[in-house]
Amino acid sequence: MLELFKAIGLGLVVLLPLANPLTTVALFLGLASDMNYAERNRQSLQASIYVFFIMSVAFYAGNAVMNTFGISIPGLRMAGGLIVAFIGFRMLFPQQQAGDTVEAAHKLDELSEHRVVNIAFVPLAMPSTAGPGTIAMIISAASTIRSSTQFPHWVLTVAPVLTFLLVSIILWISLRSSGAIMRLVGKGGIEAISRLMGFLLVCMGVQFIINGVSEVITTWPAH
């Protein structure tokens, strides 16, 4: 069980800076301001379920998609590293607020027309939480841990699902508590946490690129 907890903890450390629930909270507050309590709770639950399924599909079917299009693991790691680093730079040096994305703008237009809209999948689940960087990380991790000997096989089978479930639960709790979180940390606090996570993402992205380049160099003689 200790090995399982270690694997889940490692997964959360890797995924949470990418998923960044606090940024999703800020986006949710901007889009759901006119919704009643029951509708906000429904959207929170749906977004969390969508995030779980997006991550699970990326983990279990991502490699099949890569093989279909002839994408190599080093190529994925370098591309994923660039995406993660780019997201990190945008979080470190934001040029727009969380509610100023194209997806959020479309939802705001629909809300202004007083139509019943669903913001759970777009933009809360994707691209805010399970965006390109998160998906690239999951696919890369899936190809790596299946050949890993660091953990027992049963841990590698159970840990990913539990990790995705915990990320979804954390997102659900954050969205349900969005008003309290905003009052507690304030807008400045969310921006500070977002920039700290952005720095971590830049470091992770650079490391992905280094790992991809190293793998290309070590496998080059074989080709």
N, C-alpha and C positions, 0 to 999 in steps of 0.2 A: 504493500500500500504506500510505503514511503516513496518508492520509485514513481508510482502514479501521481502522487502529490507534486513531486519534483517536475515531472513532465508537464502537468497542468500549469504549474507556476511559471515554467519557462515559456509555455505557450501564451499565457496572459501577459508576461513581460514583453513579448514580441508583438502581440496583436493590439493591446490596448493603446499604445501610442499611435498606431495607425488608425484604429477605429475612432479614437478620440471622442468619447461620449459627450464631453463638455461642449465641444464645438457643435455637436448635434443638438444639444440642449438649447444653445443660443439660437440655432436655426429654428428649432421647434417653437420656441417662445415667440419668434417673429411671425411664424406662419399660423400658429394656433391661437392667436390672441382673441379672435372673435368666436372661437368654439366654446361650447359649454363643457362642463366638467366631464360628463359621460363620454362625449365625443373625443375629448383629449385623451382620456384613458383608453378608449378603443384604438385610436391612432397609435398610441404608445405600444400597446400590445401587438398590433399588426406589424409595426416597424421592427420590433424585436424578433418576431417569428420570421419575417422576411430575411433579416440579417443571418439568422441561424441557417436557413435553407441556402442562401447565397454562398456562405462559407463552406457548407457541407458539399454542395455541388462543385465548388472550386477545388476542394480537397480530393474528392473521389473521381471526378470526371475531367479535371484540368489536364492531367497527363495525356488522356486520350485525345483531347483537343490538340495538344501540342504535337503528338505523334501524327495526327491527321494533317497538320499544316507544316510538318517537318521542322519544328522549332526545337533547338537543343537546350539542354539544361543551362550551360554557360550563357547562352544567348538570353534565356529567360532571366537569369540572375542579373545580368548586366542591364537589361531593359527594365526589370523590376527595380533595380538599384537607382536607375535614372529617375523613374517615376517617384519612388519613395523620397529621394533627395529633392526632387522638384517640389513635392508636396511639403516637405520640411522647410524649404526656402520660403514657400508661400506663407507658411505658418509663422516663420521667423520675421518676415518682412511683408505683412499683409497689405495688399493694395485695395482690397474690398472687404466688406463685412460679410459674416456668414450668410446673411439673407440676401446678398447681392449677386448670387450665382444665377446662371441662366435658368436652371431648373426651378430655383426658388422664385424667380421673377414670373415664370409662367404660372406657378401656383398662386402667387399674389394677385395676378390678373384675374384668375378664376374666382378667388375669394372675394375680390372687389365686386364681382358680378353677383355675389350672394348665391353662388351655386354650391351644392354639396360636393366637396372634393376630397380626394384621398391623398394625403401627403405622406403616407406610411412608406410606400415603396420608393417613390421619387418625390422629394430628394432625401428623405430621412435615412432609409436603408441604403439606397444607392443614388448618388455617389458619396453622400456625407459620411456614412459609417463603413459600409463594405464597398469602398471605392477601388479604383485600379491598383493602387499601392497595396491594399489589403489582399486583393485577389492574387496579385503577382507573388506576394509573400507566401500565401497559403499554397499555391501551386509549387513554388520552389521548395518549400518545406516538405510537401508531400513526396517529392522526388528524392529528398535527402534522407528523411527519417525512415523510409522503407528499407534502406540499406544500412541503417545505423545499428550498431551493436551496443550503444550506450544504455538502452533500456530493453527489458524483455519484450517479446513479441506481443503479449497480451496488453502490455501498457501502451504500445504504439497503436494498438487497435482501439482501445477505449479512450485514451487521453484526448485525441483530436475532437471527438464528439462532445466530451464533457467540457473541453475548453471553449468550443463554439457556443455551447449552451450557457456557460458562465458569462461569456461576453454579451450574449443576448440578454441574460438576466440583469447584468450590470447596466446595459443600455435601457432596459425597461424601467428599472428602479430610478435611473437618472431622469428619464423623461417624466415618470410619474411625480418625481420630486423637483421638476424643473423650476417651479416658482420659488420653492424654498432654497434651492441651490443658488439661484440668481440673487436672492435677498442675502444669502450668507456670504458668498464670495464677491458679489458685485461684478459689474462688467469688466472692471480693471483686473479682478482676480482671474476671471475666465481668460482674458487676453494673456495674462502672465503665464498661466498654466499651458495655454495653447502654444506660446513661444518656447517654453521649456520642452514640450513634446516635439515641437518643430526641430529644435536642436538635436534631440535624440534621433529623429527620423533622418536628418542629414547624415549623422554619423552612421546609422544603419545602412542607408543607401550607398554611401561610399564603401562600406565594408562589403556589401553585396557585389559592387563592381569589382573590387579587389579580388574577391573569391572567384568571380566569373573569369576574370583575366588570368588568374593563377591556374584555374582548371584548363583553360585553353592552352596555356603554355605547357603544362605538364602532359597534356594529351596530344600535343602537336606532333611529336616524333612518331606516335602510333599511326598517324594518318599519312 
